[in-house]
Amino acid sequence: MADLKVNDKVMVIAGDNKGKTAKIVKIDRKAGKACLEGIEVRERHMKKTYLNPQGGKKTIHVGIDLSNLKLVEAAKVEKKATAKKADKKDSKAKKGAK
């Protein structure tokens, strides 16, 4: 499903979380999975290492297959029209300056 993007609101249509809606946090297109906010979150026990001397627990997202998601509400796309207008004004000024 190429139409799903980050910050889209989706509904899970299959599996243990069927019927729940959430926002997409991350998408892995290669694996065909999406991480949803608050759904399929697990705790991972981390071993003590040089970089992590205390060890402890870390929360990770377990991805849900894209085929099990249905788009409910698309994320709003912010248009950068003001930047384009400014570029056009600059280019017109440069043409006149020659």
N, C-alpha and C positions, 0 to 999 in steps of 0.2 A: 504494500500500500504506500505509494509514493506521495499521496496527498496529506499524510500526517506529518506535523511539524512540532517542534518544541513549543510549549505553552498552549497547545490545543487541548480542549477538554474532550475526553473520550469516555466511553462506557465499555466495560468488560462484558463480552457476550458469551464467554465460555470459560469453564474452569471453576475453581473454588471461590473466586471473587466475582462471580457472575452477577451483574446488575449494579455493581459499584461504579461510580463516576469519579474521575480524578484528572489532574493536569499532567501532561507529559513533561518530565524533567530532562530526559536524555534519550536519544534514539541511536541504536547500533544497526545501521542498514545492512552491514555485511552479515551479521548474525540473524537479522530479521526480528529484533526484539526492541521493546521500548520500556523505559523505567518510569513508573508512575509515582506521583507524590503520595506517600502514605500507604501504598499497596505493595505487597511482596517485599517488605523490608525485613532483613534478617540481621542478627548479631553475629559477628565473626570474632572469635577469640584469637588475639594476636600474641605471639610468642615474644619474649623479651629479646631485643636485639640492640646493637650499638646505636642505631638511629632511634629506636623506641625503647629506652631502658626500663620503662615501667610495664610495658606490655599492656594488657587490658582488653577491652571489648571495642569493636568498631562496627557501626551500622553500615550495611551495604544494601543496594537495591538489586533485587533479582528481577531480570527482565521478563516481560510478558510478550508472547509472540504477537506480531503485528496483525495476524489473521484473526486473533481473538479480540480485537479492539474495533469499536465503531465510533466514528466522529460525531460528537454532540454539538460542539461549538468551536469554530475555527478561531485561532488567535488573530487579534487585530494587527494589521501591518501598518507601521508608521512610515508614511511617505516623506521623503526628503526633498520636497519641491522647492523649499526656500534655498537650499544649497545649489540646485540647478539654476534657479533664477539668478543667483549671485554670479555663477560662472558665466552665464550668458551676458550679463551686464559687463563683466570684466573683458570678455572677448570682444564685445562691441567697442568698448573704450580703446582696446589695443588696436583694432582695425583703423579707427579714426586717427590714432596717434602716428601711424606710419605715414 
